[in-house]
Amino acid sequence: MSRFLIRAGTGADIDALLEVERRAASILLGHGAYDLFAMHSLSPENLRDGVTHGILRVAELDAEAVGFALCGQVDGQAHLFEMDVLPEHGRRGIGSALLESACGEAAARGMPVITLVTLRDVAWNAPFYAARGFVEIDEAEWGVELAQLVDRERMLGFPVGLRVVMRRPLSGH
């Protein structure tokens, strides 16, 4: 197998990343949140905004995008909105490398922490992030914008009881 490369995302990646997201969501088939994730996927504008204002990291293998991490700001802190890896490329360190690249960029931009909202009961979600330094945070610790994100998910019908909000300090802070 060739070595993958982690790089900054560009506008030319958008169509490929939308396909990565679609294919990555297929591994949730049978999970209670699958239909909602399938209905509420990223838009091209979300990814363009990541290129322009946020942090978009792409994992590339043999000139093909096989994963991505999309971060922005929530409550003035870094926030991982989504991270996906093609199922056939999972469990090879690509997700970990994407996460560390995004966290490194956020730290370089002066952000002391990164937050995310993920599924509690899926091994490659909350347990994956916990193994990489993220801890669950109570609602009392959420900022206004983070609370709004969770409220939006609740209004869309996401099973909020299966969701967990997590935070990780970034190096140098």
Backbone torsions as a table, in degrees:
resi	resn	phi	psi	omega
1	MET	NA	140.0	176.9
2	SER	-72.3	159.2	177.6
3	ARG	-80.9	137.1	177.5
4	PHE	-84.4	158.5	-179.6
5	LEU	-119.9	137.2	172.7
6	ILE	-106.5	127.4	-177.1
7	ARG	-144.0	167.8	174.8
8	ALA	-68.1	141.0	177.1
9	GLY	-77.2	154.8	177.5
10	THR	-130.5	170.7	176.9
11	GLY	-59.3	-29.9	179.6
12	ALA	-67.5	-15.4	-178.8
13	ASP	-86.2	-14.3	-166.3
14	ILE	-55.3	-51.5	-178.1
15	ASP	-60.6	-42.7	179.9
16	ALA	-64.3	-37.9	-178.4
17	LEU	-71.6	-33.9	174.4
18	LEU	-62.8	-36.9	176.5
19	GLU	-70.0	-39.0	175.4
20	VAL	-58.8	-46.6	179.9
21	GLU	-59.9	-46.6	-178.2
22	ARG	-60.2	-47.0	-178.3
23	ARG	-69.8	-37.2	178.9
24	ALA	-65.2	-36.2	-179.8
25	ALA	-64.1	-24.1	-177.1
26	SER	-62.6	-23.2	-179.7
27	ILE	-75.2	-8.0	174.8
28	LEU	-92.1	1.2	179.7
29	LEU	-52.7	127.8	-177.1
30	GLY	98.0	-16.3	176.9
31	HIS	-81.6	149.8	-178.3
32	GLY	-60.3	-20.5	-178.4
33	ALA	-99.0	-2.2	-173.5
34	TYR	-55.7	-52.6	-176.2
35	ASP	-59.1	-39.2	179.9
36	LEU	-67.9	-42.1	177.1
37	PHE	-63.2	-40.2	-179.6
38	ALA	-65.1	-35.1	-179.0
39	MET	-80.0	-25.1	-173.3
40	HIS	-119.2	58.0	-179.7
41	SER	-83.8	172.5	177.6
42	LEU	-64.0	153.5	173.3
43	SER	-103.7	161.1	173.5
44	PRO	-55.0	-33.9	-180.0
45	GLU	-65.9	-37.7	177.0
46	ASN	-58.1	-44.5	-178.8
47	LEU	-71.5	-38.9	176.9
48	ARG	-61.4	-40.2	177.6
49	ASP	-63.5	-36.8	176.1
50	GLY	-62.7	-38.1	178.0
51	VAL	-67.3	-44.1	-173.2
52	THR	-80.4	-45.1	-170.5
53	HIS	-120.1	-17.9	-174.0
54	GLY	-111.3	-146.7	177.9
55	ILE	-126.1	119.1	176.4
56	LEU	-126.5	115.7	178.2
57	ARG	-112.2	137.7	-177.6
58	VAL	-120.2	135.1	171.4
59	ALA	-96.1	126.9	-177.0
60	GLU	-122.5	137.2	177.2
61	LEU	-135.0	122.1	-178.2
62	ASP	50.6	46.6	177.1
63	ALA	65.7	17.4	177.3
64	GLU	-118.8	134.5	175.1
65	ALA	-70.9	123.5	-179.7
66	VAL	-118.1	-1.9	178.3
67	GLY	-175.2	166.2	177.8
68	PHE	-158.1	158.7	171.5
69	ALA	-129.2	129.2	-179.3
70	LEU	-117.9	117.6	179.0
71	CYS	-121.4	154.7	172.7
72	GLY	-147.2	-155.6	178.5
73	GLN	-117.1	137.3	173.7
74	VAL	-135.6	126.5	-177.6
75	ASP	55.7	33.2	178.0
76	GLY	75.2	7.8	179.6
77	GLN	-118.1	163.5	175.0
78	ALA	-67.6	144.9	178.2
79	HIS	-141.8	127.4	176.8
80	LEU	-85.2	107.8	-179.2
81	PHE	-77.8	-40.0	-178.4
82	GLU	-161.9	146.0	172.4
83	MET	-142.5	129.1	-178.9
84	ASP	-138.1	146.6	173.2
85	VAL	-133.3	139.0	176.8
86	LEU	-55.3	134.9	-176.5
87	PRO	-52.7	-38.8	-177.9
88	GLU	-71.9	-8.3	177.9
89	HIS	-112.3	9.6	-179.6
90	GLY	-71.4	160.6	175.7
91	ARG	62.6	33.7	177.7
92	ARG	-125.0	11.1	178.9
93	GLY	90.3	0.9	-177.7
94	ILE	-68.4	-45.6	179.0
95	GLY	-61.2	-42.9	178.2
96	SER	-62.0	-41.9	179.9
97	ALA	-67.0	-40.0	176.5
98	LEU	-61.9	-46.1	-179.4
99	LEU	-60.4	-46.8	-178.6
100	GLU	-66.3	-35.7	177.3
101	SER	-65.1	-44.7	179.0
102	ALA	-64.9	-42.8	178.5
103	CYS	-64.2	-40.1	178.0
104	GLY	-62.5	-41.6	178.5
105	GLU	-66.7	-41.8	178.6
106	ALA	-61.8	-42.9	177.7
107	ALA	-62.8	-41.2	179.1
108	ALA	-63.5	-26.2	177.7
109	ARG	-86.7	5.5	174.9
110	GLY	88.0	13.9	-179.5
111	MET	-89.2	127.4	-175.4
112	PRO	-80.2	-22.6	-179.0
113	VAL	-140.9	162.9	172.5
114	ILE	-130.3	139.8	179.3
115	THR	-118.6	166.7	174.5
116	LEU	-161.4	163.3	172.9
117	VAL	-124.3	128.4	-174.8
118	THR	-146.3	177.0	178.1
119	LEU	-80.9	132.1	-179.1
120	ARG	-72.2	-34.5	-166.7
121	ASP	-103.4	14.3	-179.3
122	VAL	-115.6	126.6	-172.5
123	ALA	-56.7	-35.7	-177.8
124	TRP	-91.6	15.8	174.2
125	ASN	-114.2	-110.0	-173.7
126	ALA	-52.6	-46.0	178.7
127	PRO	-62.8	-37.0	176.8
128	PHE	-59.7	-49.6	-178.3
129	TYR	-68.0	-37.5	178.5
130	ALA	-61.0	-37.9	179.3
131	ALA	-69.4	-11.5	-179.3
132	ARG	-114.7	25.6	170.6
133	GLY	95.7	1.9	177.7
134	PHE	-84.9	143.4	175.9
135	VAL	-127.2	149.0	178.1
136	GLU	-68.0	139.8	176.7
137	ILE	-119.8	143.3	-179.8
138	ASP	-73.8	155.9	-179.8
139	GLU	-55.0	-33.6	179.3
140	ALA	-61.9	-20.0	-179.2
141	GLU	-94.8	-4.0	-179.3
142	TRP	-76.0	143.2	170.6
143	GLY	-80.1	174.7	-177.8
144	VAL	-59.1	-47.0	-177.2
145	GLU	-68.4	-37.0	177.9
146	LEU	-64.9	-42.2	176.7
147	ALA	-61.7	-38.3	177.6
148	GLN	-64.9	-38.1	176.6
149	LEU	-60.8	-46.2	180.0
150	VAL	-65.7	-41.1	177.6
151	ASP	-62.0	-39.0	178.1
152	ARG	-63.4	-43.2	177.4
153	GLU	-60.5	-42.4	179.3
154	ARG	-60.6	-44.7	-179.8
155	MET	-65.1	-32.3	178.8
156	LEU	-76.6	-11.2	177.9
157	GLY	100.2	7.7	177.6
158	PHE	-62.0	142.4	178.2
159	PRO	-71.7	88.7	-172.1
160	VAL	-58.3	-29.7	177.6
161	GLY	-64.8	-20.7	177.6
162	LEU	-92.9	-4.3	-177.5
163	ARG	-96.7	150.7	178.3
164	VAL	-139.3	139.5	176.0
165	VAL	-99.6	130.5	-175.9
166	MET	-130.4	158.0	-179.2
167	ARG	-142.7	149.3	176.2
168	ARG	-139.0	133.2	172.9
169	PRO	-69.4	148.0	178.1
170	LEU	-100.3	148.3	-175.9
171	SER	-56.6	145.2	178.8
172	GLY	86.5	-0.2	-178.9
173	HIS	-127.6	NA	NA
